[in-house]
Amino acid sequence: MKKSILIIDDDIELCRLLKKCMETEGYEAEVCHTGIEGLKLINNHDYHLIILDVMMPEMDGISTLTNIRKNKNTPVLMLTAKGNEMDKVLGLKSGADDYITKPFSLSELTARVQSLIRRYVVLGAAPEKPNCMTFGSLVIDPAHMRVTYNGEDLGLTGKEYDLLYFLSSNPGQIFTKKQIYQNVWQDEYAYDDNNIMVHIRRLRKKIEPDPENPIYIITAWGMGYKFNGDAGNE
């Protein structure tokens, strides 16, 4: 079965190009030109990936993404304007899994699409998964890529889950930002501290009883981050 991608962008010519590119790579691709139209499609279909532009009329990409995250954890790749750091930060805070800056090469886009789909669809569907990991009230279920706290699903995005799973699989070990980026994003580290820090903040807000005083994801000042495997078990 082909993996399906939804492209949401008001640039009609770009959408045609991206659709053709995705179909050439073997994906099914659907296109729409407004956030409102995109949300209707997303509510009625299960896509494997959403490519979403930030700058759109009626409803911009950030607002669209916020609405997507109310019900869906589908991976989202944001398209942002060149040099607009705020768009990237807002996108990550709102639940984007990755972003790519315009103008971009089709080869770079394809690589990011393949990476996201491989991590969230192919690997996520693997038949053999390790057992649940329990840290006090926090339970990480690799079989379903699901995280709960006191039995309540925390609704982590794909990238948030990847980050938590990587750190929690190595409790007590300190990882530098470079190591985290290379293992979780599976890409060369480009000193993009914002990307990692935004995801850490978002993750803490979801899993920590008190995000301002985290007990699970601990900052090792001057070095990086580690996961406290004893949290909640004292």
VOPAGU-2260 file (C-alpha; in pm, 1 decimal, decimal comma):
REM VOPAGU-2260
SITE   aa  ch    i         X         Y         Z
SITE  MET   A    0       0,0       0,0       0,0
SITE  LYS   A    1     135,9     340,6     -99,4
SITE  LYS   A    2     205,2     599,8     169,2
SITE  SER   A    3     -15,8     907,3     136,2
SITE  ILE   A    4      93,4    1269,9     164,1
SITE  LEU   A    5    -117,3    1585,0     188,5
SITE  ILE   A    6      35,7    1907,7      54,7
SITE  ILE   A    7    -117,2    2232,7     183,0
SITE  ASP   A    8      14,5    2545,0      10,0
SITE  ASP   A    9    -150,1    2838,6    -169,1
SITE  ASP   A   10     121,1    2836,5    -438,7
SITE  ILE   A   11     -52,4    2637,6    -713,3
SITE  GLU   A   12     256,0    2587,1    -928,7
SITE  LEU   A   13     465,1    2474,4    -632,3
SITE  CYS   A   14     193,8    2227,7    -532,7
SITE  ARG   A   15     193,7    2078,8    -881,6
SITE  LEU   A   16     570,0    2040,0    -867,1
SITE  LEU   A   17     566,7    1884,1    -519,3
SITE  LYS   A   18     282,4    1649,1    -610,9
SITE  LYS   A   19     468,6    1528,5    -919,6
SITE  CYS   A   20     787,2    1486,8    -717,1
SITE  MET   A   21     613,2    1283,7    -445,2
SITE  GLU   A   22     435,7    1063,2    -698,5
SITE  THR   A   23     765,0    1002,2    -877,8
SITE  GLU   A   24     901,8     877,3    -544,4
SITE  GLY   A   25     614,2     631,5    -517,9
SITE  TYR   A   26     384,4     818,1    -278,5
SITE  GLU   A   27      21,1     911,3    -320,6
SITE  ALA   A   28      -7,2    1288,9    -304,1
SITE  GLU   A   29    -310,5    1510,3    -255,6
SITE  VAL   A   30    -309,3    1888,6    -280,4
SITE  CYS   A   31    -514,9    2171,7    -135,3
SITE  HIS   A   32    -455,3    2545,8    -114,8
SITE  THR   A   33    -600,5    2665,1     216,1
SITE  GLY   A   34    -573,8    2558,0     576,9
SITE  ILE   A   35    -951,4    2527,4     605,1
SITE  GLU   A   36    -966,3    2290,0     309,8
SITE  GLY   A   37    -671,4    2097,7     449,8
SITE  LEU   A   38    -837,8    2045,9     788,2
SITE  LYS   A   39   -1148,3    1904,0     618,5
SITE  LEU   A   40    -935,9    1653,2     429,1
SITE  ILE   A   41    -734,5    1561,2     738,8
SITE  ASN   A   42   -1051,1    1498,1     941,1
SITE  ASN   A   43   -1172,6    1252,4     676,3
SITE  HIS   A   44    -846,9    1079,4     581,9
SITE  ASP   A   45    -546,0     929,4     756,0
SITE  TYR   A   46    -232,6    1061,4     588,2
SITE  HIS   A   47     118,8     938,8     654,6
SITE  LEU   A   48     265,9    1290,3     625,4
SITE  ILE   A   49     148,2    1648,9     585,8
SITE  ILE   A   50     356,7    1913,7     405,7
SITE  LEU   A   51     230,8    2250,6     529,5
SITE  ASP   A   52     323,1    2604,3     422,1
SITE  VAL   A   53     337,4    2875,9     688,3
SITE  MET   A   54     220,2    3171,0     477,5
SITE  MET   A   55    -135,2    3114,5     349,9
SITE  PRO   A   56    -451,6    3326,5     324,1
SITE  GLU   A   57    -761,5    3276,1     543,1
SITE  MET   A   58    -582,5    3049,1     789,5
SITE  ASP   A   59    -202,5    3050,0     811,4
SITE  GLY   A   60       8,8    2739,5     858,3
SITE  ILE   A   61      63,4    2786,5    1231,4
SITE  SER   A   62    -310,9    2810,3    1299,1
SITE  THR   A   63    -371,0    2512,9    1071,8
SITE  LEU   A   64    -107,7    2310,8    1257,0
SITE  THR   A   65    -256,2    2401,9    1594,9
SITE  ASN   A   66    -592,1    2265,7    1476,8
SITE  ILE   A   67    -431,4    1951,2    1335,1
SITE  ARG   A   68    -267,2    1875,2    1668,9
SITE  LYS   A   69    -602,1    1880,4    1849,8
SITE  ASN   A   70    -685,5    1541,7    1698,9
SITE  LYS   A   71    -395,2    1409,9    1493,2
SITE  ASN   A   72     -32,6    1317,2    1557,4
SITE  THR   A   73      44,6    1283,3    1185,3
SITE  PRO   A   74     401,4    1399,1    1107,6
SITE  VAL   A   75     405,8    1756,9     973,9
SITE  LEU   A   76     683,5    1907,3     762,4
SITE  MET   A   77     660,8    2287,7     759,1
SITE  LEU   A   78     764,9    2506,5     465,5
SITE  THR   A   79     905,6    2835,8     594,4
SITE  ALA   A   80    1034,1    3155,5     434,3
SITE  LYS   A   81    1408,6    3200,7     405,7
SITE  GLY   A   82    1561,7    3355,0     715,4
SITE  ASN   A   83    1235,6    3374,4     909,7
SITE  GLU   A   84    1349,9    3217,5    1235,8
SITE  MET   A   85    1024,8    3306,3    1412,9
SITE  ASP   A   86     821,1    3091,0    1173,1
SITE  LYS   A   87    1043,5    2794,1    1255,6
SITE  VAL   A   88    1016,1    2847,2    1631,2
SITE  LEU   A   89     638,4    2896,2    1620,4
SITE  GLY   A   90     601,1    2589,3    1401,0
SITE  LEU   A   91     801,7    2371,5    1637,0
SITE  LYS   A   92     615,3    2504,1    1939,9
SITE  SER   A   93     285,5    2428,8    1768,6
SITE  GLY   A   94     379,9    2067,7    1698,0
SITE  ALA   A   95     574,9    2055,8    1370,8
SITE  ASP   A   96     811,2    1759,3    1337,5
SITE  ASP   A   97    1051,6    1923,0    1095,5
SITE  TYR   A   98    1082,2    2223,7     867,2
SITE  ILE   A   99    1249,1    2313,5     541,9
SITE  THR   A  100    1332,4    2665,1     424,5
SITE  LYS   A  101    1230,4    2805,2      86,2
SITE  PRO   A  102    1386,1    2792,1    -162,5
SITE  PHE   A  103    1480,3    2426,3    -125,2
SITE  SER   A  104    1597,8    2148,9    -354,9
SITE  LEU   A  105    1363,1    1863,2    -434,7
SITE  SER   A  106    1633,3    1619,0    -327,5
SITE  GLU   A  107    1645,9    1775,5      20,2
SITE  LEU   A  108    1266,1    1772,8      46,8
SITE  THR   A  109    1252,2    1409,7     -62,5
SITE  ALA   A  110    1516,4    1311,5     193,1
SITE  ARG   A  111    1322,8    1477,1     476,3
SITE  VAL   A  112     994,8    1319,9     363,3
SITE  GLN   A  113    1152,3     974,7     346,9
SITE  SER   A  114    1309,8    1018,9     690,1
SITE  LEU   A  115     983,1    1124,3     855,4
SITE  ILE   A  116     776,3     850,0     694,2
SITE  ARG   A  117    1040,9     585,8     766,8
SITE  ARG   A  118    1059,1     679,1    1133,5
SITE  TYR   A  119     687,6     723,1    1196,9
SITE  VAL   A  120     538,6     463,8     966,2
SITE  VAL   A  121     783,9     191,1     872,4
SITE  LEU   A  122     970,8     163,5    1202,7
SITE  GLY   A  123     657,0     232,9    1401,6
SITE  ALA   A  124     487,0     -64,1    1235,9
SITE  ALA   A  125     765,9    -310,4    1302,9
SITE  PRO   A  126     627,1    -635,9    1452,8
SITE  GLU   A  127     874,7    -665,5    1738,6
SITE  LYS   A  128     888,9    -388,3    1994,3
SITE  PRO   A  129    1037,5    -375,7    2344,3
SITE  ASN   A  130     813,6    -387,3    2647,9
SITE  CYS   A  131     659,1     -78,9    2805,1
SITE  MET   A  132     893,3     133,5    3013,4
SITE  THR   A  133     748,8     261,9    3339,7
SITE  PHE   A  134     887,5     554,4    3537,4
SITE  GLY   A  135     646,0     621,5    3820,8
SITE  SER   A  136     323,2     746,6    3661,8
SITE  LEU   A  137     489,7     788,2    3321,3
SITE  VAL   A  138     453,6     490,0    3087,6
SITE  ILE   A  139     617,8     467,9    2745,2
SITE  ASP   A  140     463,7     208,7    2513,5
SITE  PRO   A  141     696,0     147,4    2213,6
SITE  ALA   A  142     456,2    -101,1    2051,3
SITE  HIS   A  143     202,8     175,2    1992,6
SITE  MET   A  144     437,2     477,6    2013,3
SITE  ARG   A  145     216,6     599,7    2297,2
SITE  VAL   A  146     300,4     775,4    2622,3
SITE  THR   A  147      64,7     803,2    2918,7
SITE  TYR   A  148      74,6     972,4    3258,0
SITE  ASN   A  149    -157,9     832,4    3523,7
SITE  GLY   A  150    -325,3     640,8    3241,6
SITE  GLU   A  151    -396,3     951,0    3032,8
SITE  ASP   A  152    -260,3     966,3    2678,0
SITE  LEU   A  153     -28,4    1268,1    2654,2
SITE  GLY   A  154     -74,2    1307,6    2277,9
SITE  LEU   A  155     293,4    1334,4    2187,7
SITE  THR   A  156     385,8    1419,0    1831,5
SITE  GLY   A  157     614,0    1183,0    1642,6
SITE  LYS   A  158     925,3    1388,7    1704,8
SITE  GLU   A  159     840,1    1438,7    2073,2
SITE  TYR   A  160     799,8    1063,4    2109,5
SITE  ASP   A  161    1130,1     996,9    1931,1
SITE  LEU   A  162    1308,9    1239,5    2160,1
SITE  LEU   A  163    1160,0    1093,3    2477,2
SITE  TYR   A  164    1217,6     735,8    2364,7
SITE  PHE   A  165    1582,6     804,1    2282,8
SITE  LEU   A  166    1657,4     969,1    2616,7
SITE  SER   A  167    1455,5     724,3    2827,9
SITE  SER   A  168    1617,9     424,3    2660,4
SITE  ASN   A  169    1947,4     545,6    2803,9
SITE  PRO   A  170    1855,5     660,9    3157,4
SITE  GLY   A  171    2122,0     857,1    3339,9
SITE  GLN   A  172    2338,6     905,5    3031,6
SITE  ILE   A  173    2413,0    1265,7    2935,5
SITE  PHE   A  174    2375,4    1344,7    2565,4
SITE  THR   A  175    2504,1    1656,9    2397,2
SITE  LYS   A  176    2275,9    1851,5    2165,3
SITE  LYS   A  177    2478,6    1719,9    1872,9
SITE  GLN   A  178    2426,4    1359,1    1982,3
SITE  ILE   A  179    2054,3    1417,2    2033,2
SITE  TYR   A  180    2014,5    1580,6    1693,6
SITE  GLN   A  181    2205,0    1310,5    1509,4
SITE  ASN   A  182    2014,3    1026,9    1678,2
SITE  VAL   A  183    1663,5    1175,1    1685,8
SITE  TRP   A  184    1664,6    1384,9    1368,1
SITE  GLN   A  185    1909,1    1148,4    1195,4
SITE  ASP   A  186    2079,7    1438,0    1025,6
SITE  GLU   A  187    2406,3    1626,6    1054,2
SITE  TYR   A  188    2401,3    1873,3    1341,5
SITE  ALA   A  189    2406,0    2234,0    1218,4
SITE  TYR   A  190    2417,1    2405,7    1558,5
SITE  ASP   A  191    2038,5    2439,8    1546,4
SITE  ASP   A  192    1988,6    2473,8    1922,4
SITE  ASN   A  193    1640,2    2621,7    1880,7
SITE  ASN   A  194    1505,8    2302,0    1726,4
SITE  ILE   A  195    1618,5    2084,0    2016,0
SITE  MET   A  196    1535,3    2333,2    2290,7
SITE  VAL   A  197    1182,9    2393,4    2159,4
SITE  HIS   A  198    1112,6    2020,2    2151,8
SITE  ILE   A  199    1254,2    1978,0    2502,5
SITE  ARG   A  200    1026,1    2256,4    2632,2
SITE  ARG   A  201     722,3    2111,2    2458,9
SITE  LEU   A  202     799,5    1763,1    2590,3
SITE  ARG   A  203     845,1    1887,8    2946,6
SITE  LYS   A  204     509,0    2063,7    2936,1
SITE  LYS   A  205     346,0    1731,3    2851,9
SITE  ILE   A  206     529,5    1482,8    3073,5
SITE  GLU   A  207     650,9    1679,2    3374,5
SITE  PRO   A  208     427,3    1732,1    3682,2
SITE  ASP   A  209     595,5    2073,8    3710,5
SITE  PRO   A  210     764,2    2177,4    3382,2
SITE  GLU   A  211     954,5    2455,3    3560,2
SITE  ASN   A  212    1114,0    2197,3    3790,0
SITE  PRO   A  213    1153,6    1887,9    3570,3
SITE  ILE   A  214    1214,9    1548,5    3725,1
SITE  TYR   A  215    1233,1    1338,6    3407,2
SITE  ILE   A  216    1434,0    1536,1    3151,3
SITE  ILE   A  217    1722,4    1694,9    3335,9
SITE  THR   A  218    1949,6    1967,3    3201,7
SITE  ALA   A  219    2318,0    1892,8    3250,5
SITE  TRP   A  220    2446,0    2248,5    3236,6
SITE  GLY   A  221    2718,6    2301,3    2981,6
SITE  MET   A  222    2685,0    1945,3    2855,9
SITE  GLY   A  223    2334,5    1855,5    2738,4
SITE  TYR   A  224    2038,7    1656,2    2870,6
SITE  LYS   A  225    1972,4    1325,2    3045,2
SITE  PHE   A  226    1669,1    1123,0    3144,5
SITE  ASN   A  227    1621,0    1047,4    3513,5
SITE  GLY   A  228    1518,9     683,1    3522,0
SITE  ASP   A  229    1448,4     698,4    3897,2
SITE  ALA   A  230    1188,9     975,6    3866,9
SITE  GLY   A  231     859,5     881,6    4027,7
SITE  ASN   A  232    1000,4     559,4    4170,5
SITE  GLU   A  233    1141,5     694,9    4494,6
